[in-house]
């Protein structure tokens, strides 16, 4: 029993927080988020946090700016209410794709967000599958970037390994694809692509053999689904028997759902780092929860145990 721990949810992760609290056998902290007509946000905390170790669960997903402001205001409220430690769990870290200057005079917004979270008063941040590993270096407070790959891999344990191939949608995702292929004991392939503009992709060719195989495409996130659907078509055109897909973060913006339904992808396995709205809960999308690994991480932190042991435990299950 965690006697000195309070777990709160803001508006973007309520169901995930409920599961975490059930696992930890703790009562979810009470807080009320209000949005005024002019767009301002107010967070009112209804549970005593003085001297407590507080965990706030909030994915900074769409509407990203609103979600981020909720989080910053909550951190400020907790600091002013004398919380002992303020631990932020952002299963999905918004602005992670703005991690560098790709062109002159561009911002590095992922760093700006890190600075704001720290300046607001957070003591630790826990996240899953950051889009770019260097974002960890933007923080001077402790940060734990947890890998969701074991959770995704568990969805494919019953497939025939002889015919599997894991496909990376680009060169940047090769490390992720290789890790999944190692878990599933199968080869990998890589899609060589170029991106002429934002949210647009052009497939060049496929490196590796996908013919007569069940292909599993893996990415850290799916936004408009243009890349994953174009890649799936290329894989199918190159002789794959079936095309499956998986990702950690189901951003699924704009035409994503329609594209997925019209694509050759049979099933998309994803996690609940971003909670799907009702219109996005379609039959082809299978959601596996990250609640167990986040619960173990909280428990290990509270009991002064290794956070990496929580990940290893998930790998063994």
C-alpha positions as CSV (number, residue, x, y, z in Angstrom):
1,X,0.0,0.0,0.0
2,X,1.4,3.4,-1.0
3,X,0.3,5.6,2.0
4,X,2.1,8.8,0.9
5,X,1.2,8.7,-2.8
6,X,-1.6,10.6,-4.7
7,X,-2.3,10.0,-8.4
8,X,-4.2,12.6,-10.3
9,X,-5.6,12.6,-13.8
10,X,-6.2,15.6,-16.0
11,X,-8.6,15.6,-19.0
12,X,-6.5,13.6,-21.5
13,X,-5.8,10.4,-19.6
14,X,-8.7,9.5,-17.2
15,X,-9.2,5.9,-18.2
16,X,-5.5,5.1,-18.1
17,X,-5.2,6.7,-14.7
18,X,-8.2,4.7,-13.3
19,X,-6.4,1.5,-14.4
20,X,-3.1,2.6,-12.7
21,X,-4.9,3.5,-9.5
22,X,-6.6,0.1,-9.5
23,X,-3.3,-1.7,-9.9
24,X,-1.7,0.3,-7.1
25,X,-4.8,0.1,-4.9
26,X,-4.8,3.8,-4.4
27,X,-7.7,6.3,-4.6
28,X,-7.5,8.7,-7.5
29,X,-7.0,12.3,-6.4
30,X,-9.8,14.7,-6.9
31,X,-9.3,17.7,-9.2
32,X,-11.6,19.8,-11.4
33,X,-10.5,21.3,-14.7
34,X,-12.5,24.2,-15.9
35,X,-12.2,26.0,-19.3
36,X,-13.7,29.5,-19.5
37,X,-15.4,31.1,-22.5
38,X,-12.2,33.1,-23.3
39,X,-10.1,30.0,-23.4
40,X,-8.5,30.3,-19.9
41,X,-8.0,27.2,-17.8
42,X,-8.5,26.7,-14.0
43,X,-7.4,23.6,-12.1
44,X,-8.9,23.1,-8.6
45,X,-7.4,20.3,-6.4
46,X,-9.8,18.6,-4.1
47,X,-7.4,16.3,-2.3
48,X,-4.8,17.3,0.3
49,X,-1.3,16.9,-1.1
50,X,0.8,18.5,1.6
51,X,3.9,16.4,2.1
52,X,2.7,13.8,-0.5
53,X,4.4,12.3,-3.5
54,X,2.1,13.3,-6.3
55,X,1.9,11.8,-9.8
56,X,0.0,13.6,-12.5
57,X,-1.0,11.6,-15.6
58,X,-1.6,13.7,-18.7
59,X,-0.7,13.1,-22.4
60,X,-0.1,16.4,-24.1
61,X,-2.1,15.4,-27.1
62,X,-4.7,17.2,-29.2
63,X,-5.6,19.9,-28.5
64,X,-1.9,20.1,-27.6
65,X,-1.7,23.6,-26.3
66,X,-4.8,23.2,-24.1
67,X,-3.4,19.9,-22.7
68,X,0.0,21.4,-22.0
69,X,-1.5,24.4,-20.2
70,X,-3.7,22.1,-18.0
71,X,-0.5,20.3,-17.0
72,X,1.5,23.5,-16.3
73,X,-1.3,25.0,-14.2
74,X,-1.7,21.7,-12.3
75,X,2.0,21.6,-11.5
76,X,1.8,25.2,-10.2
77,X,-1.2,24.4,-8.0
78,X,0.6,21.4,-6.5
79,X,3.7,23.3,-5.8
80,X,1.7,26.1,-4.0
81,X,-0.2,23.3,-2.1
82,X,3.1,22.0,-0.6
83,X,3.3,18.7,-2.4
84,X,6.5,16.9,-1.4
85,X,7.4,15.7,-4.9
86,X,5.6,16.4,-8.2
87,X,6.1,13.6,-10.7
88,X,4.7,14.1,-14.2
89,X,3.6,11.1,-16.3
90,X,3.2,12.2,-20.0
91,X,2.5,8.9,-21.8
92,X,2.6,11.0,-25.0
93,X,4.9,14.0,-25.1
94,X,3.5,16.6,-27.4
95,X,5.9,18.7,-29.6
96,X,8.4,15.9,-29.6
97,X,8.8,16.1,-33.4
98,X,10.1,19.7,-33.0
99,X,13.3,18.4,-31.5
100,X,15.9,20.2,-33.7
101,X,16.2,23.0,-36.2
102,X,15.5,21.4,-39.6
103,X,15.6,24.8,-41.3
104,X,17.0,28.2,-40.4
105,X,15.1,30.3,-37.9
106,X,13.0,27.4,-36.7
107,X,12.3,26.8,-32.9
108,X,13.2,23.8,-30.9
109,X,9.8,23.5,-29.2
110,X,10.5,20.2,-27.5
111,X,13.2,22.0,-25.5
112,X,10.8,24.9,-24.8
113,X,8.2,22.5,-23.4
114,X,10.8,20.8,-21.2
115,X,11.8,24.2,-19.8
116,X,8.2,25.1,-19.1
117,X,7.5,21.9,-17.2
118,X,10.6,22.3,-15.1
119,X,10.1,26.0,-14.4
120,X,6.5,25.2,-13.3
121,X,7.9,23.0,-10.6
122,X,8.0,19.4,-11.7
123,X,10.5,17.1,-9.9
124,X,10.5,14.1,-12.3
125,X,9.0,13.2,-15.7
126,X,8.0,9.8,-16.9
127,X,7.1,9.2,-20.6
128,X,6.9,6.5,-23.2
129,X,8.8,6.2,-26.5
130,X,9.9,9.7,-27.0
131,X,10.1,10.5,-30.7
132,X,13.7,11.6,-30.4
133,X,16.0,10.2,-27.6
134,X,17.9,13.5,-27.3
135,X,14.8,15.1,-25.7
136,X,15.9,13.4,-22.5
137,X,18.9,15.8,-22.5
138,X,16.5,18.8,-22.6
139,X,15.6,18.1,-18.9
140,X,17.8,18.7,-15.9
141,X,15.3,16.8,-13.6
142,X,15.2,13.0,-13.6
143,X,13.5,11.6,-16.7
144,X,12.5,8.0,-17.4
145,X,11.7,7.2,-21.0
146,X,9.9,3.8,-20.9
147,X,9.8,1.5,-23.9
148,X,6.4,0.2,-24.9
149,X,7.9,-2.3,-27.4
150,X,7.4,-5.4,-25.1
151,X,3.7,-4.5,-24.8
152,X,3.3,-4.3,-28.6
153,X,5.3,-7.5,-29.1
154,X,3.0,-9.4,-26.9
155,X,0.2,-9.0,-29.5
156,X,2.2,-11.1,-32.0
157,X,3.5,-13.9,-29.8
158,X,1.0,-16.4,-31.4
159,X,1.9,-15.8,-35.0
160,X,4.1,-18.2,-37.0
161,X,7.6,-16.8,-36.7
162,X,8.8,-18.6,-39.8
163,X,6.8,-16.2,-42.1
164,X,7.2,-13.0,-40.2
165,X,9.2,-9.9,-41.2
166,X,9.3,-6.6,-39.3
167,X,9.3,-3.5,-41.5
168,X,10.6,-0.1,-40.6
169,X,8.7,2.7,-42.5
170,X,12.0,4.7,-42.8
171,X,15.7,4.7,-41.9
172,X,15.1,6.5,-38.6
173,X,13.0,3.7,-37.3
174,X,15.5,0.9,-37.9
175,X,16.6,0.5,-34.3
176,X,12.9,0.2,-33.2
177,X,12.2,-2.4,-35.9
178,X,15.3,-4.4,-35.1
179,X,14.4,-4.5,-31.4
180,X,10.9,-5.9,-32.3
181,X,12.4,-8.4,-34.8
182,X,14.7,-9.6,-32.1
183,X,11.8,-10.2,-29.7
184,X,9.9,-12.0,-32.4
185,X,13.0,-13.8,-33.8
186,X,12.4,-12.7,-37.4
187,X,14.2,-10.6,-40.1
188,X,13.6,-6.9,-40.8
189,X,13.1,-4.9,-44.0
190,X,13.3,-1.1,-44.4
191,X,11.3,1.2,-46.6
192,X,13.4,3.9,-48.3
193,X,11.3,7.0,-48.7
194,X,11.5,10.7,-49.1
195,X,9.2,13.3,-47.7
196,X,8.7,16.2,-50.2
197,X,6.6,18.2,-47.6
198,X,5.1,17.8,-44.1
199,X,2.5,14.9,-43.9
200,X,3.4,13.8,-47.4
201,X,5.5,10.8,-48.3
202,X,6.9,9.2,-51.5
203,X,8.1,5.5,-51.4
204,X,11.3,4.9,-53.2
205,X,12.0,1.1,-52.7
206,X,12.1,-1.6,-50.1
207,X,15.3,-2.9,-48.6
208,X,14.9,-6.6,-47.6
209,X,12.6,-9.4,-48.5
210,X,8.8,-9.2,-47.8
211,X,7.6,-11.7,-50.5
212,X,5.3,-14.4,-49.2
213,X,5.7,-13.1,-45.6
214,X,3.4,-11.6,-43.0
215,X,4.8,-8.0,-42.6
216,X,4.5,-6.1,-39.3
217,X,5.1,-2.3,-39.8
218,X,6.2,-0.5,-36.7
219,X,6.5,3.2,-35.8
220,X,6.5,5.3,-32.6
221,X,3.4,7.2,-33.7
222,X,0.8,7.4,-36.5
223,X,-0.4,10.9,-37.2
224,X,-2.3,11.3,-40.5
225,X,-1.4,7.7,-41.5
226,X,0.0,8.7,-44.9
227,X,3.4,7.1,-44.3
228,X,2.1,3.8,-42.9
229,X,-0.6,3.4,-45.6
230,X,1.7,4.2,-48.5
231,X,4.3,1.8,-47.0
232,X,1.8,-0.9,-46.5
233,X,0.7,-0.7,-50.2
234,X,4.4,-0.9,-51.3
235,X,4.9,-4.0,-49.1
236,X,1.8,-5.6,-50.5
237,X,2.8,-4.8,-54.1
238,X,6.1,-6.5,-53.3
239,X,4.4,-9.8,-52.5
240,X,3.6,-9.7,-48.8
241,X,0.8,-12.2,-47.8
242,X,-0.6,-9.9,-45.0
243,X,0.3,-6.4,-43.7
244,X,-0.1,-5.6,-40.0
245,X,0.9,-2.4,-38.2
246,X,1.7,-1.3,-34.7
247,X,2.6,2.0,-33.0
248,X,2.9,3.3,-29.4
249,X,1.0,6.6,-29.9
250,X,-2.2,6.7,-31.9
251,X,-2.3,10.4,-32.8
252,X,-4.6,9.7,-35.8
253,X,-5.2,13.2,-37.0
254,X,-7.4,14.4,-39.9
255,X,-7.9,11.7,-42.5
256,X,-6.1,9.0,-40.6
257,X,-9.1,6.7,-39.8
258,X,-10.4,6.9,-43.3
259,X,-7.0,6.1,-44.7
260,X,-6.5,3.1,-42.5
261,X,-9.9,1.7,-43.3
262,X,-9.2,2.1,-47.1
263,X,-5.6,0.6,-46.8
264,X,-4.3,-2.9,-47.1
265,X,-3.5,-3.0,-43.4
266,X,-5.5,-5.7,-41.7
267,X,-4.9,-4.7,-38.1
268,X,-3.3,-1.8,-36.2
269,X,-2.1,-2.6,-32.6
270,X,-1.5,0.5,-30.5
271,X,-1.5,1.6,-26.8
272,X,-3.6,3.8,-24.7
273,X,-1.0,6.6,-24.3
274,X,-3.5,8.6,-26.2
275,X,-7.1,7.6,-25.4
276,X,-9.1,7.1,-28.6
277,X,-12.4,9.0,-29.1
278,X,-15.5,7.0,-30.0
279,X,-15.2,7.7,-33.7
280,X,-11.7,6.4,-33.7
281,X,-12.5,3.1,-32.0
282,X,-12.9,1.0,-35.2
283,X,-12.7,-2.7,-35.4
284,X,-9.3,-2.9,-37.1
285,X,-7.6,-1.0,-34.2
286,X,-6.6,-3.2,-31.2
287,X,-5.5,-1.3,-28.0
288,X,-3.1,-2.8,-25.5
289,X,-2.7,-0.9,-22.2
290,X,0.5,0.6,-20.7
291,X,-1.1,0.7,-17.3
292,X,0.8,-2.3,-15.9
293,X,4.2,-0.9,-16.7
294,X,3.4,2.6,-15.5
295,X,2.0,1.1,-12.2
296,X,5.2,-0.8,-11.7
297,X,7.3,2.3,-12.4
298,X,5.4,4.3,-9.8
299,X,5.6,1.5,-7.3
300,X,9.4,1.1,-7.9
301,X,10.0,4.8,-7.5
302,X,8.0,5.0,-4.2
303,X,9.8,1.9,-2.9
304,X,13.2,3.1,-4.0
305,X,13.7,0.4,-6.6
306,X,15.2,0.4,-10.0
307,X,12.9,1.7,-12.7
308,X,14.7,-0.4,-15.3
309,X,13.6,-3.5,-13.4
310,X,10.0,-2.5,-14.2
311,X,10.8,-2.7,-17.9
312,X,12.6,-6.0,-17.5
313,X,9.6,-7.4,-15.7
314,X,7.4,-6.4,-18.7
315,X,9.8,-8.1,-21.1
316,X,9.6,-11.4,-19.2
317,X,5.8,-11.4,-19.1
